[in-house]
C-alpha cells in the first residue's frame, strides 16, 4: 500500500489527500446534522410538553377555583379565617341554608376584620350576594351575608 502511494505522481497524491479530507468533512457534516435534527426534535417535544402542562395546569386551576367558589361550608369559611389570620377576631360563625337563600352570620371584633372576611367569602363563591348587613354592637360588629342560589 505504501509502495502504491509512493508510485503515485504528486498531483495524484494531492488529489487523494483532498478526497480524504472531503470524506472526513462530509462524515462530520452528517454527524452534526444528525445531532442537530435530534436537538430540533427534542426542542419540539419540550415545547409540546410545556404547552400540555400549561393547558392542564390552567384547566386544573380553573376547576379548583370553581370547586372552591361553589362549595361554601363552615369548614371552608374557617379555612378563609385561618388564611387571613382572623382566628381571634371572628366568632359566632353560623351558616343557614334554605331553598332560596344561603345566609352566613358572624361577629367580628372590628370593622376591618368584618370587611376582610365578608370580601373573601363573597369572592370565593359563585352565589349571588343579595344583602350585606353590618350591625354595630358596643364591642363588636355583627355581619349577615345573604346569598341567592
C-alpha positions, -999 to 999 in steps of 0.1 A, spaced: 0 0 0 29 23 8 46 13 -24 14 21 -43 12 56 -27 49 63 -34 44 53 -71 17 80 -75 25 113 -91 25 144 -70 -8 156 -85 -25 122 -77 -12 124 -41 -27 158 -36 -60 146 -52 -62 116 -28 -54 139 2 -82 163 -9 -106 134 -14 -98 120 21 -103 155 37 -136 158 19 -148 124 30 -139 132 66 -156 166 62 -188 150 49 -188 125 77 -185 153 102 -214 172 85 -236 141 86 -229 136 123 -235 172 131 -267 172 111 -279 141 129 -272 158 163 -290 190 152 -320 171 140 -322 153 173 -319 186 190 -348 201 170 -370 170 177 -362 173 214 -369 210 213 -403 204 197 -411 177 222 -402 201 251 -424 228 237 -453 204 233 -448 191 268 -447 227 281 -479 236 263 -496 204 275 -485 211 311 -497 247 309 -531 236 294 -536 210 322 -524 234 349 -548 261 336 -578 237 335 -569 223 369 -567 258 384 -599 268 368 -616 236 381 -601 241 416 -613 277 418 -648 267 406 -649 240 432 -637 264 459 -663 290 448 -692 267 447 -687 248 479 -692 273 507 -693 255 540 -685 262 576 -651 244 573 -643 264 542 -651 297 559 -630 286 588 -602 280 563 -606 315 550 -605 328 585 -573 309 592 -556 320 559 -563 357 567 -552 355 604 -587 364 617 -590 335 642 -590 357 673 -611 384 656 -641 363 643 -666 344 664 -701 330 664 -700 318 628 -733 304 616 -745 292 582 -782 288 573 -794 272 541 -830 274 529 -845 266 495 -837 300 480 -813 317 504 -779 310 519 -771 330 550 -737 335 567 -737 353 600 -707 360 623 -694 385 648 -661 404 643 -641 424 668 -636 454 644 -649 466 611 -617 458 592 -618 421 601 -656 420 593 -650 436 559 -620 414 551 -639 382 559 -670 394 541 -650 403 510 -632 369 509 -664 349 514 -681 369 486 -652 365 462 -648 328 469 -683 318 460 -704 317 428 -735 326 447 -750 360 441 -749 383 470 -784 396 479 -778 416 510 -749 426 533 -758 438 568 -733 452 593 -746 459 628 -725 478 653 -727 464 688 -708 480 717 -677 459 714 -682 440 682 -697 441 647 -724 417 637 -724 407 600 -750 390 579 -744 379 543 -774 367 524 -768 349 491 -793 338 464 -789 303 449 
